Amino acid sequence: MARLFREIMSVCLDLEAPQTIAYLGPVGTFTHAAALKHFGKASTTVPLTTIGDVFREVESGSAMYGVVPVENSSEGVVNHTLDGFLGSTLKIIGEVELPIHQHFLVAEHTKVDNLSRIYSHQQSLAQCRHWLDVNFPNVERVQVSSNGEAARRLKNEWHSAAIAGEVAMAEYGLHKLHANIEDNPNNTTRFLIIGKEAIEPSGNDKTSIVVSAHDKAGALSDILKPLSKHGVSMTSIETRPERPNKWAYVFFIDMNGHINDDNVKAAIEDIRPMVKDLRVLGSYPKAVI
């Protein structure tokens, strides 16, 4: 029902005021699938080459929102996305969790008995390594820039296959030779929706902050104590270099609750005097369905 209403809302919004959604492309990637899942199939989506391009497109106003990957349950955090926030004033206004199902795709003209090459993004190849070792141990695995690009290449090649998802399959007119070949059936990627506005509480929210700490012993421990003191549950923490400073770091912290919640607000205000800088990246509804 939620998906049905999302599509109805998508059509209504597109008729009332078309919204441009920038995402890490090309067409057919899992980020494309995440954009369609969040905004609906009636939305106007624009594929861009890099995560930095998505940030710039939204900052300039050419796109209203952007969709970027931030974390995969098997391969870890996407550092380029975290780094994008260090030089940007954009906010996180939502998140999408997408189960990642990898399919072994071929075209109508593919000669399956003569496969000599399998295209996919390096992460997808890694996520299907065991399955490939068992089923196609002697076929060359070729890394390309995206799963969408992998699917596109099959158009003119009769001896190749691709590993990609449902959106790429539909976009390039391919079909599944084998479905759900990922080694980890629970493999999931989390995507962030970036924009300019603040989001009101939904009742089931998450808040993200980025903190630049002083270079001293126990700095991280001091930062985390107010969260415990005010009963705020931290869901993740990541460290990135604080460019251009050498041997300095910032911490990206996700926590349960909205910035308007008394305990979240109190914890953040307790942290501010302890650090060089603290920025609230956004409070936004947790991913659903």
C-alpha positions in Angstrom: 0.0 0.0 0.0 2.9 2.4 0.8 4.4 1.8 -2.6 1.0 2.4 -4.3 0.5 5.7 -2.5 4.1 6.7 -3.3 3.3 6.3 -7.0 0.1 8.2 -6.7 1.9 11.1 -4.9 4.6 11.0 -7.5 2.1 11.5 -10.3 0.3 14.3 -8.5 3.5 16.1 -7.7 4.7 15.8 -11.2 1.5 17.3 -12.5 1.5 20.1 -10.0 5.2 21.1 -10.0 7.7 18.8 -11.7 10.7 18.1 -9.6 14.1 17.3 -10.9 16.0 14.6 -9.0 19.7 14.2 -9.5 21.3 10.9 -8.8 24.6 9.1 -9.2 24.3 7.5 -12.7 24.2 6.3 -15.3 20.7 5.0 -15.9 20.1 1.5 -14.5 22.2 1.7 -11.3 21.0 0.9 -7.9 21.1 4.6 -7.1 18.6 5.1 -9.9 16.4 2.4 -8.4 16.7 4.1 -5.0 15.6 7.4 -6.6 12.6 5.8 -8.2 11.7 4.0 -4.9 11.7 7.2 -2.9 10.2 9.7 -5.4 8.1 7.4 -7.6 8.4 6.5 -11.3 6.7 9.7 -12.4 9.5 11.9 -11.1 12.0 13.5 -13.4 15.4 11.9 -12.7 18.8 13.1 -14.0 21.8 10.8 -14.0 25.2 12.4 -13.2 28.7 11.1 -13.4 30.0 11.7 -9.8 28.7 12.1 -6.3 30.3 15.6 -6.3 28.2 16.4 -9.4 25.0 15.5 -7.5 25.9 17.8 -4.7 26.7 20.7 -7.1 23.5 20.2 -9.1 21.3 20.5 -5.9 23.4 23.4 -4.5 23.0 25.4 -7.8 19.2 24.8 -7.8 19.3 22.9 -11.1 17.9 19.9 -9.2 15.6 20.1 -6.2 16.9 16.9 -4.6 19.8 14.5 -4.9 20.2 10.8 -4.2 23.6 9.4 -3.3 24.8 6.0 -1.8 26.3 6.2 1.7 26.7 2.6 3.0 26.5 -1.0 1.9 26.0 -3.7 4.5 28.7 -5.9 2.9 31.2 -3.4 1.5 31.0 -0.5 4.1 30.7 3.3 3.9 30.9 5.4 0.7 33.6 7.9 1.6 32.9 10.2 -1.4 29.4 10.9 0.0 30.7 11.7 3.5 33.4 14.0 2.0 30.7 15.8 -0.1 29.1 17.2 3.1 32.4 18.7 4.3 32.3 21.4 1.6 28.5 21.7 1.3 25.7 23.3 3.2 23.1 20.8 1.9 21.0 18.8 4.4 20.1 15.2 4.6 16.3 15.1 4.3 15.7 11.4 3.9 17.1 8.0 3.5 16.3 4.9 1.4 17.3 1.3 2.2 17.4 -0.9 -0.9 17.9 -4.7 -0.7 20.6 -5.4 -3.3 19.7 -8.3 -5.5 22.2 -9.1 -8.2 21.0 -10.8 -11.4 23.0 -12.6 -14.1 21.7 -10.9 -17.2 21.9 -11.7 -20.9 20.5 -10.3 -24.1 18.3 -12.0 -26.7 21.3 -12.5 -29.0 23.6 -13.8 -26.3 25.2 -17.2 -27.0 25.2 -18.5 -23.4 27.3 -21.6 -24.2 30.1 -19.3 -25.5 30.3 -16.7 -22.8 33.8 -15.2 -22.5 33.2 -12.0 -20.5 31.1 -10.9 -17.5 30.7 -7.2 -16.9 29.8 -5.5 -13.6 30.8 -2.9 -11.1 33.6 -4.0 -8.8 31.4 -4.1 -5.8 28.8 -6.3 -7.5 31.6 -8.7 -8.7 32.8 -8.8 -5.1 29.3 -9.4 -3.7 28.9 -12.4 -6.2 32.4 -13.8 -6.0 31.5 -17.2 -4.5 28.6 -17.8 -7.0 30.9 -16.8 -9.9 33.6 -19.1 -8.7 31.2 -22.1 -8.6 29.3 -21.4 -11.8 31.6 -19.5 -14.2 35.1 -20.0 -12.8 36.8 -19.6 -16.2 35.0 -16.6 -17.6 36.8 -13.3 -17.5 35.3 -10.8 -15.1 35.5 -7.2 -16.3 35.1 -4.2 -14.0 33.2 -1.3 -15.4 32.0 2.1 -14.0 28.5 0.9 -13.0 26.0 -1.9 -13.4 24.1 0.3 -15.8 27.2 0.5 -18.0 27.6 -3.3 -17.7 24.0 -3.9 -19.0 24.5 -1.3 -21.8 27.5 -3.2 -23.2 25.5 -6.3 -23.9 23.6 -4.5 -26.8 26.5 -5.1 -29.2 28.1 -8.2 -27.8 26.9 -11.8 -28.3 29.5 -13.4 -26.0 29.0 -11.4 -22.8 26.8 -11.3 -19.7 26.3 -8.7 -17.1 25.5 -8.6 -13.3 23.0 -5.9 -12.5 19.6 -5.2 -11.0 16.0 -5.0 -12.1 16.1 -1.3 -13.3 19.1 -2.0 -15.6 17.4 -5.1 -16.9 14.3 -3.2 -17.8 16.1 -0.2 -19.2 18.3 -2.2 -21.6 15.8 -5.0 -22.5 17.7 -7.9 -21.0 16.5 -11.0 -19.2 17.6 -13.0 -16.2 19.6 -16.1 -16.8 20.0 -16.5 -13.0 18.3 -14.4 -10.3 19.6 -13.3 -6.9 23.1 -14.5 -7.2 24.5 -12.3 -4.4 26.5 -14.3 -1.8 24.8 -12.5 1.0 21.0 -12.6 0.7 20.7 -9.8 3.2 22.9 -7.4 1.3 21.5 -3.9 1.5 22.6 -0.4 0.5 21.6 2.8 2.3 21.1 6.0 0.2 20.7 9.6 1.4 18.3 12.1 0.0 20.0 15.6 0.0 18.2 18.9 -0.3 18.0 22.4 1.2 15.0 22.4 3.6 14.6 21.2 7.2 12.2 18.3 7.8 9.6 18.3 10.5 9.5 15.4 13.0 7.8 12.2 11.7 7.8 10.3 15.0 10.5 7.9 13.8 13.5 9.9 12.9 17.3 9.9 12.7 19.7 12.9 13.1 23.1 13.1 11.5 25.9 15.4 12.7 29.5 16.0 11.7 32.0 17.0 14.4 35.5 18.4 14.2 37.2 17.5 17.4 40.2 19.0 19.2 43.5 17.0 19.0 43.7 15.7 22.5 43.5 12.4 24.4 39.9 11.2 25.0 38.3 13.7 22.6 36.0 11.1 21.1 35.0 9.7 24.5 34.1 13.2 25.6 31.9 13.7 22.5 30.0 10.5 23.1 29.3 11.0 26.8 26.4 13.5 26.3 24.6 11.0 24.1 24.6 8.5 26.9 23.8 11.2 29.5 20.6 12.2 27.7 19.6 8.7 26.6 20.3 9.2 22.9 21.1 6.0 21.0 24.0 6.4 18.5 23.4 4.2 15.4 26.7 4.7 13.6 30.0 6.7 13.6 32.5 7.2 10.8 35.8 9.0 10.7 37.2 11.1 7.8 40.3 13.3 7.3 39.7 17.0 8.0 41.1 18.5 4.8 43.3 20.4 4.3 44.6 19.9 7.8 47.2 17.1 8.3 46.4 14.4 10.8 43.1 16.0 11.8 39.8 14.2 11.6 36.1 14.7 11.7 33.4 12.3 13.0 30.1 11.6 11.2 27.6 10.5 13.9 24.1 9.2 13.3 21.6 9.0 16.2 18.0 8.1 16.8 15.6 11.0 17.3 14.9 14.4 15.8 16.8 17.6 16.5 13.5 19.0 17.9 13.4 16.2 20.5 14.5 17.6 23.9 17.1 14.9 24.6 18.7 15.1 21.2 18.8 18.9 21.4 20.3 18.8 24.9 23.0 16.2 23.9 24.1 18.3 20.9 24.3 21.5 22.9 26.4 19.7 25.5 28.8 18.6 22.7 29.3 22.0 21.1 31.6 23.5 23.7 33.9 20.5 23.6 34.7 20.6 19.9 36.1 23.0 17.2 32.9 22.7 15.1 29.6 20.9 15.0 27.1 20.9 12.2 23.7 19.2 12.1 23.5 17.6 8.7 19.8 16.9 9.1 17.0 15.3 10.9 14.9 13.0 8.7 12.5 10.0 8.7 14.1 6.6 8.9 14.0 4.4 5.9 10.8 2.4 5.5 9.9 -0.6 3.4 
